[in-house]
């Protein structure tokens, strides 16, 4: 059985320690989950494993032998493939071209398209799916783009597959299909590193789970030995209030002022008579499957969609915003679901995006 081992990994950025001597081991034929709060060091660890940048200290072992990656292509040549939350695909190229990017069959510099389509089709068939091979990737759904990225990993003969938040934009049925594919790859001996904030999914799919906190490894445990509450406790270092209240049976009533209130708010075709109250200092979660109307309701609050009925109250006063800029002036910021395409100017600098 092969192993991918990261030993004593340290990494700092501008004097801030992102990783503080982290040890991690991934075995062939297992799904190993990596969890932690934002800023715990998960992304830094997987970027080091995927060859994006080297560690300041520590080393990587493949089957007990030290390796050093100059870049992600070098890591891929060693069988390590990273699929990021937003797959790094060439949006203007076709499904087949993305799957075989850099490995298109050719003769004397001319692509053999019949062979390319055949190979791409075979790789998708291994995943149990079919996609239009000539279709530009930009026209596919998020779930379909994940499948293209997985097929590309197969084309690269991945032995170690690293998935960063792969279910973030998927519906439950799409998650179930993805998990079936991951189980199939696991049975074929692929070692899978699964990074996610969705603890229920971590408990469902993984064999082992490693918890990071503030750049340090807190624990690695067999998944069957932990539950959601235990993982949260390891991640944050204390027993969160809601867990403590569940254990004691005490729930403190909300006494802080109401900031935002929706009264029977309707958005034609998406939401019908939704009422929500948000207090100062409170986090209110809004859940639902893709297409349930979550994003559309949020867009209606900030003026991106027309409200067909109901009221929006902000700090006790009825409001009706005409644009996100109008809402921002009042103190309501909107972060869209698709950050890359809807809220960032990717050709501009970080400074310009922050101050825009």
C-alpha positions in Angstrom: 0.0 0.0 0.0 1.4 3.4 -1.0 1.5 6.5 1.1 1.8 10.2 0.5 3.4 11.7 3.6 3.9 15.4 4.6 6.3 15.6 7.5 7.0 18.7 9.8 5.6 21.1 7.2 6.1 24.8 8.0 5.1 27.7 6.0 4.8 31.5 6.7 3.6 34.4 4.7 4.9 37.9 5.5 5.9 36.7 9.0 2.5 35.0 9.7 2.9 31.3 10.4 0.3 29.5 8.3 1.6 26.0 9.1 3.6 25.1 12.2 5.2 21.7 11.7 2.2 19.7 10.4 2.4 16.0 9.8 -0.1 14.4 7.4 -0.4 10.9 5.8 -2.7 9.8 3.0 -2.9 6.1 2.2 -3.7 4.4 -1.1 -7.4 3.4 -1.3 -8.6 5.7 1.5 -10.6 8.9 1.7 -8.9 11.1 4.3 -10.8 14.3 5.3 -9.1 17.5 6.3 -11.1 19.9 8.4 -10.6 23.2 10.2 -11.9 26.7 10.5 -11.0 29.4 7.9 -7.3 30.2 8.4 -6.5 26.9 10.0 -4.0 26.1 7.2 -5.9 23.6 5.0 -5.4 25.5 1.7 -1.8 26.1 2.4 -1.2 22.4 3.1 -2.9 21.1 0.0 -1.1 23.7 -2.2 2.2 22.4 -0.8 1.2 18.9 -1.5 0.1 19.9 -5.1 3.4 21.7 -5.9 2.0 25.3 -5.9 4.8 26.4 -3.6 7.4 24.7 -1.4 7.4 24.4 2.4 9.8 26.6 4.4 10.7 23.5 6.4 9.7 19.8 6.4 9.5 17.4 3.5 7.2 15.3 1.3 7.5 11.5 1.0 6.0 9.3 -1.7 6.1 5.6 -0.6 8.8 6.5 1.8 11.0 8.3 -0.7 11.6 12.1 -0.5 10.3 14.2 -3.4 10.4 17.8 -4.3 7.9 19.6 -6.6 9.0 22.5 -8.7 5.4 23.3 -9.8 2.0 21.7 -10.1 2.9 19.9 -13.3 5.8 18.3 -11.5 3.4 17.1 -8.8 1.1 15.7 -11.5 3.9 13.8 -13.0 4.2 12.1 -9.5 0.5 11.3 -9.6 -0.8 14.1 -7.4 -3.8 16.0 -8.9 -5.5 18.9 -7.1 -9.1 19.8 -8.0 -9.9 23.2 -6.5 -13.3 24.5 -5.3 -13.6 26.3 -8.6 -12.0 23.9 -11.1 -9.2 25.5 -13.1 -10.5 24.7 -16.5 -10.2 26.6 -19.8 -13.7 28.0 -20.1 -13.5 28.7 -23.9 -12.3 25.2 -24.7 -14.4 22.1 -25.2 -15.1 19.3 -22.7 -12.8 17.0 -24.7 -10.0 19.6 -24.9 -10.1 20.2 -21.2 -10.0 16.6 -20.3 -7.0 15.9 -22.5 -5.3 19.3 -22.1 -1.6 18.9 -22.8 -2.1 15.3 -23.9 -4.2 15.6 -27.0 -3.4 12.7 -29.4 -1.7 14.1 -32.5 0.4 13.1 -35.6 3.0 15.5 -37.0 1.5 18.3 -34.9 -2.1 17.7 -36.1 -4.7 16.7 -33.5 -6.4 13.4 -34.1 -9.9 14.6 -33.0 -11.6 11.2 -33.5 -9.1 9.6 -31.1 -9.4 12.6 -28.7 -13.2 12.3 -28.5 -12.9 8.5 -28.1 -10.4 8.8 -25.2 -12.4 11.6 -23.5 -15.6 9.5 -23.8 -13.9 6.5 -22.3 -12.6 8.6 -19.3 -16.1 10.0 -18.7 -17.5 6.5 -19.0 -15.2 5.4 -16.2 -17.0 8.0 -14.0 -20.4 6.7 -15.2 -21.3 9.9 -16.9 -21.8 11.4 -20.4 -21.2 15.0 -21.4 -21.3 16.8 -24.8 -17.6 16.6 -25.8 -17.8 19.5 -28.2 -19.5 21.9 -25.7 -17.4 24.8 -24.3 -16.9 24.2 -20.6 -18.3 27.7 -19.8 -21.7 26.4 -20.8 -21.7 23.6 -18.2 -23.1 23.6 -14.7 -20.8 23.6 -11.6 -21.4 19.9 -11.1 -20.6 19.1 -14.8 -17.4 21.1 -14.5 -16.4 19.0 -11.5 -16.9 15.9 -13.6 -14.7 17.3 -16.3 -12.0 18.0 -13.7 -12.3 14.4 -12.4 -12.0 13.0 -15.9 -8.9 15.1 -16.4 -7.5 13.7 -13.2 -8.1 10.2 -14.6 -6.3 11.2 -17.9 -3.3 12.2 -15.8 -3.4 8.8 -14.1 -3.9 10.3 -10.7 -2.8 8.1 -7.7 -3.4 10.9 -5.2 -6.5 13.1 -5.7 -6.9 16.2 -3.6 -10.4 17.8 -3.6 -10.8 21.3 -2.1 -14.5 21.9 -1.2 -15.8 19.8 -4.0 -19.5 19.9 -2.9 -19.7 23.7 -2.2 -22.0 24.4 -5.2 -23.6 21.0 -5.7 -27.2 19.8 -4.9 -27.7 16.8 -2.7 -28.3 14.5 -5.7 -25.1 15.8 -7.3 -23.2 15.2 -4.1 -24.5 11.6 -4.0 -23.2 11.0 -7.5 -19.8 12.6 -6.7 -19.6 10.3 -3.6 -20.3 7.2 -5.7 -17.5 8.2 -8.0 -15.1 8.8 -5.1 -16.0 5.4 -3.7 -15.3 3.9 -7.1 -11.9 5.6 -7.3 -11.1 4.5 -3.7 -11.8 0.9 -4.7 -9.3 1.3 -7.5 -6.6 2.3 -5.0 -6.6 6.0 -5.4 -5.8 8.0 -2.2 -8.3 10.8 -1.8 -7.8 13.9 0.3 -11.2 15.5 0.9 -11.3 19.1 2.2 -14.7 20.3 3.4 -16.5 22.5 5.8 -19.6 20.3 5.6 -19.0 18.0 8.6 -22.0 15.8 7.8 -20.4 14.9 4.4 -17.0 14.4 6.1 -18.6 11.9 8.4 -20.4 10.2 5.5 -17.6 9.7 3.0 -14.2 9.6 4.9 -12.3 6.8 6.5 -10.1 9.1 8.6 -10.2 12.8 9.5 -7.5 15.2 10.4 -8.2 18.4 12.2 -6.1 21.6 11.8 -6.3 24.6 14.1 -4.3 27.8 13.8 -1.7 26.1 11.6 -1.2 23.0 13.8 -2.5 19.4 13.6 -4.8 18.8 16.5 -5.7 15.2 15.8 -6.0 12.4 13.2 -8.8 9.9 14.1 -10.8 7.1 12.4 -14.0 8.7 11.3 -16.2 6.2 13.1 -14.7 7.4 16.4 -15.9 11.0 16.1 -19.2 12.9 15.6 -20.1 16.4 14.4 -19.9 17.9 18.0 -16.5 16.3 18.6 -15.1 17.7 15.3 -16.4 21.2 16.1 -14.8 21.0 19.6 -11.4 20.0 18.1 -11.6 22.7 15.4 -12.4 25.6 17.7 -10.7 24.4 20.9 -13.7 24.9 23.2 -17.2 23.6 23.4 -19.3 26.0 21.2 -22.3 27.7 22.8 -24.9 25.8 20.8 -23.4 22.5 21.8 -23.1 23.5 25.4 -26.8 24.6 25.4 -27.7 21.3 23.8 -25.9 19.4 26.5 -27.3 21.4 29.4 -30.8 22.0 27.9 -30.4 25.8 28.4 -31.1 28.1 25.5 -30.7 31.8 26.2 -33.4 34.0 24.6 -32.3 36.6 22.1 -32.4 40.1 23.7 -30.3 42.1 21.1 -32.0 44.5 18.7 -33.5 43.4 15.4 -31.4 44.5 12.4 -33.1 42.9 9.4 -36.6 41.5 9.1 -38.4 40.0 6.1 -42.2 39.9 6.4 -43.9 37.5 4.0 -41.4 38.4 1.2 -42.1 36.9 -2.2 -40.0 36.8 -5.4 -41.9 35.6 -8.4 -40.9 32.0 -9.3 -38.4 31.6 -6.5 -39.7 32.5 -3.0 -43.2 32.7 -1.5 -44.0 34.6 1.7 -40.7 34.1 3.5 -40.3 35.7 6.9 -36.9 35.9 8.6 -35.6 37.9 11.6 -31.9 38.7 12.1 -30.8 40.1 15.4 -27.6 42.2 16.0 -24.7 39.8 16.7 -26.5 36.8 15.3 -25.7 34.5 12.4 -28.9 33.2 10.6 -28.4 30.3 8.2 -30.5 29.9 5.1 -30.4 26.4 3.6 -32.0 24.7 0.7 -31.2 22.7 -2.5 -29.9 24.3 -5.7 -33.0 26.1 -7.2 -34.8 26.4 -3.8 -34.6 30.2 -4.0 -31.9 31.0 -1.5 -29.7 33.1 -3.8 -32.8 34.8 -5.4 -34.1 35.8 -2.0 -30.7 37.4 -1.1 -30.6 39.2 -4.4 -34.1 40.6 -3.8 -33.0 42.0 -0.4 -30.3 44.1 -2.0 -32.2 45.1 -5.1 -30.9 42.7 -7.8 -34.4 41.1 -8.1 -37.9 42.6 -8.0 -39.9 41.9 -4.8 -43.4 40.9 -5.8 -44.9 41.1 -2.3 -44.0 41.6 1.4 -41.8 43.9 3.3 -38.1 44.4 4.1 -37.3 46.2 7.3 -33.8 47.4 8.1 -33.3 48.7 11.7 -37.0 49.0 12.1 -37.7 51.0 8.9 -39.2 49.7 5.7 -36.8 49.8 2.8 -36.7 48.8 -0.8 -33.2 48.9 -2.3 -32.7 49.5 -6.0 -29.2 48.1 -6.3 -26.4 46.4 -4.2 -24.7 49.9 -4.0 -27.9 51.3 -2.5 -28.0 48.5 0.1 -24.3 49.0 0.9 -24.8 52.6 1.7 -27.4 51.5 4.2 -25.0 49.0 5.7 -25.9 45.7 4.0 -23.1 44.0 2.0 -23.9 41.3 -0.5 -21.5 38.5 -1.4 -22.8 36.5 -4.3 -22.7 32.7 -4.6 -20.2 32.8 -7.6 -17.5 35.1 -6.2 -15.2 34.7 -9.2 -17.5 35.7 -11.9 -20.0 38.0 -10.1 -17.9 40.0 -7.6 -14.2 40.1 -8.5 -12.4 41.9 -11.3 -9.8 39.3 -11.9 -7.7 41.4 -14.2 -7.2 44.0 -11.4 -5.1 43.8 -8.3 -6.1 42.7 -4.8 -5.8 46.4 -3.7 -8.1 47.6 -6.4 -10.7 44.8 -5.8 -10.8 45.6 -2.0 -11.2 49.4 -2.5 -13.3 49.3 -5.7 
